[in-house]
Amino acid sequence: MIRRAALLLLLAAAAPVPDPSGRWLTERGDGVVEITRCGAALCGRIVGGRIAPGASDTGRDVHGARLCGLTLFSDMRPDEDGPDPGGRWRGHVYNPLDGRVYAALLTMQGPDRLRLRGYIGVPLFGASEVWTRFTGALDAECQMR
């Protein structure tokens, strides 16, 4: 019995944690964020979006900066204190809609689902989005195809 429990613990510990690197479609389906490793941290920047009818680009943030190429986060570090070490990152996220920076958690919810939670103070006071892996194409102007 003890050997079986030890074996199960070893197998659970050896299970690979899904890698968040890659391109992610936002929950509303209107943007693509590329997550890359930046040393021990994760970085995320907007690499695609939908161009509104009559617009010349994929949009601007509240300060007038072009969304395409905009860095949303660059300091997401592994959350060693979380319930799922290795599958969760803690840092800050920039919200281009209001121009504010919020504390944030990134949590993998499987190989193709990522939960982003932005909050003030404690995670209880925040909002979440679930992103899915982006499998579409982007053109040179940062537009989703």
N, C-alpha and C positions, 0 to 999 in steps of 0.2 A: 504494500500500500504506500509506504513512504517513498519507495523507488518510483512508483508510478507518478506521484505528486511531483517529485523532483524532475522527472522527465518532462512532464507537462509544463513546469515552470521554465525549463531550459528551452523547450520548443517555442513557448510564448515569447521569451526574451530574444530568440533568434529570428523571429518573424520580421521581415523587412518593413521598414516604415516607408510609405509612399513618398516619393520625391516631389516637392511642390514646384520644382523648376519647370519652366515651359510657359505656354500661352494659355490664358484663362479668359473665358467669356463671362462678363459681369452678369449678375442676376437678371437685370432688365434686358440683357441681350444687345445693349447699345455700345459696348466697349470691349476692347481686348487689352489685358494687362499681361506683360511678360515678366515672369519672375526668374531671376538668376541668382546665383551664389556670388556674394561679394565678401570673400574671405570666410569668416565664421558666420556672417550675417546673410540675410536675404535682401535683395533689392527688387523693387517692382516699378515698372514704368508703363505708361499707356503707349501701345503700339498700333492700335486700330480703333476705329469707331465708324459710326454711320454719318454720312454727310446729309444734313437736312436739305430739302428742296430749296434751291436758290442760294445756298451757302457756298462759300469758296473753300472751306476746309472743315475738318471734323469738329470744330468748336473751340471755345476758349474757356478758361476758368474765370472765376469771379474777378481776378485781377487783370484779365486780358491776355494771359499767357496762353499760347497754343496748347491744346490738350495733347496732340500727338508728340510723344517724346517726354511728356511731363512725368517727373519722378513722384510716385505716390508714397513710397517708403524705401529706406536704405539702411535701416538699423534693426530689422527683425532678427532676433537672436533666439537660439533654442531656449525654451522655457523648462529648465531643469526641475523646477518646483511644481510643475503641472501634473495632472493625473496621468498624462501620457507622454513621458519624456521622449524626445525625439520626433514626436508627431505634432508638436505645437511650438509656435514661435511668438515672442512678445516684443513689441516695439511701438512705433508710432506710424500713423497714416495721415496723409494730407487729403482733405476733402476739397476737391476743386469747385464744388457747388457753393461752399460758404467760406473757403479760404482758411479754414482752421485746421490745426493739427491735433489729432486725438491719440490717446493711448490705444493700442490695438493688440489683438490676438489673431493669429492665423492658425487654423487647425485643419489638418487633413482629415477628411471623412471618407477615405477610400482613394484609390488611385486617380479618379477623375472628378472628385468633388473636394472643394476647399471652402471653408467657412472663414470669413473675415468679420471680426467684431470690433467696431470702434466704440470707445467709451470715455467717459469723464470720471476720474476717481477710481471706481471699481467697475468690473464688467457688468454688474447688474444694471448700471445706468448707461445703456448704450443701445446700439442697433447692429444687426447682423445682416450679411448677405452671403448667399451660397453661390460660388462660382463653379463652372464646369469647364473641363479642358476644351480649348478651342481647336477645332479640327478643320476650320475653313481656311480661306486664303485672304491675304491682305495685299493691296496694291502699293505702288511706290508713294502714293499720296496718303497712306495710312488709312485707307478706306477698306471696310470689310466687303468681301465678295461672297 
